[in-house]
Amino acid sequence: MSYLIVGGTAGIGNEIVRRLSSKGNKVFVTGRTQKNLDEINNVDFYEWNSEDENSQLPEISEPLSGIVYCPGTIILKPFKNLTDNDFLYEYTVNLLGAVRVIRKYLPNLKSSENSAIVLFSTVAVQMGMSFHSSIASAKGAIEGLTRSLAAEFAPSIRVNCIAPSLTDTALAGKLLGNEEKRDAAAKRHPLNKFGTVEDIASAAVYLLSSDSGWITGQIMSVDGGMSSVKTF
Ligand SMILES: NC(=O)c1ccc[n+]([C@@H]2O[C@H](COP(=O)([O-])OP(=O)(O)OC[C@H]3O[C@@H](n4cnc5c(N)ncnc54)[C@H](OP(=O)(O)O)[C@@H]3O)[C@@H](O)[C@H]2O)c1
């Protein structure tokens, strides 16, 4: 089977690429620069930047069994310091980029017998968190997109979304930059750890697979219990 992982050169996306490739799938991968793909089999890389309107998504002629849209941003500021451009930037990378990708490859998904789309939100949509208003707004839009498209594309294409809590990738680098921060971050989660790329990629691969064949329109919390559990 063939999959497209947008933002598959780092972080969670790269782990998804590794898992799909190890099962013998063909994987089309995009990123702003090529990296972390050398030792992975059956991968085609294409440069694409969701911030750049002139950047062209690759032409793919074959059916796609699944697409995962991974590019994300995180501007954490008090509301009074957030500019229109901050909101537009987060909306462009997180929401509009996903819209453009899905529009472009809808025919490829339709020509596959069972196909699936996986998008990314954040725990900060379900829980109100200080300084998260621009990213939570953009990811809230992703959750709305997920449910709308799940309805519109049923029964042929399933559409689901993962809402992670803090996960150890470059995107979260500033929040997990030293031992003190890592320790505090782990303790904030009921399961006493922050996320790893493996924790999140396993959920994404499940949502792409026929094992989740009766699941669509869901926002799956993969967050160490953060959004739903309080330990005393
Ligand atoms: N990490 C967390 O704590 C966390 C928490 C909640 C939600 N999430 C969400 O989970 C998803 C994956 O996050 P991650 O932590 O794996 O991110 P990451 O480590 O920053 O990886 C993002 C991937 O997307 C690509 N990318 C980034 N910006 C792009 C852009 N403007 N245009 C095209 N490609 C771009 C990157 O490749 P290049 O650098 O080569 O462009 C990379 O392959 C994101 O949607 C994020 O919002 C993450």
The ligand as a Gaussian input file, in Angstrom:
#p B3LYP/6-31G(d) Opt

LIG

0 1
 N        5.462000      17.688000      20.081000
 C        4.446000      18.028000      20.865000
 O        4.603000      18.259000      22.087000
 C        3.062000      18.136000      20.299000
 C        2.004000      18.358000      21.192000
 C        0.717000      18.494000      20.675000
 C        0.490000      18.409000      19.311000
 N        1.544000      18.170000      18.467000
 C        1.274000      18.122000      17.035000
 O        1.787000      16.932000      16.478000
 C        2.193000      17.170000      15.108000
 C        3.611000      16.659000      14.898000
 O        4.450000      17.382000      15.785000
 P        6.012000      17.081000      15.984000
 O        6.303000      17.430000      17.404000
 O        6.383000      15.765000      15.448000
 O        6.636000      18.232000      15.059000
 P        8.123000      18.391000      14.474000
 O        9.095000      17.580000      15.250000
 O        8.340000      19.865000      14.377000
 O        7.987000      17.770000      12.995000
 C        7.161000      18.396000      12.082000
 C        7.338000      17.838000      10.697000
 O        6.631000      18.713000       9.788000
 C        7.559000      19.385000       8.926000
 N        7.169000      20.787000       8.888000
 C        7.226000      21.674000       9.901000
 N        6.794000      22.868000       9.513000
 C        6.444000      22.734000       8.215000
 C        5.921000      23.623000       7.266000
 N        5.676000      24.917000       7.561000
 N        5.683000      23.169000       6.012000
 C        5.929000      21.880000       5.700000
 N        6.438000      20.991000       6.554000
 C        6.693000      21.410000       7.805000
 C        8.927000      19.154000       9.550000
 O        9.928000      18.999000       8.568000
 P       10.987000      20.130000       8.189000
 O       11.530000      20.652000       9.471000
 O       11.931000      19.448000       7.294000
 O       10.149000      21.103000       7.456000
 C        8.765000      17.810000      10.236000
 O        8.945000      16.766000       9.303000
 C        2.059000      18.683000      14.904000
 O        0.882000      18.964000      14.194000
 C        1.970000      19.240000      16.300000
 O        1.228000      20.449000      16.353000
 C        2.817000      18.032000      18.935000

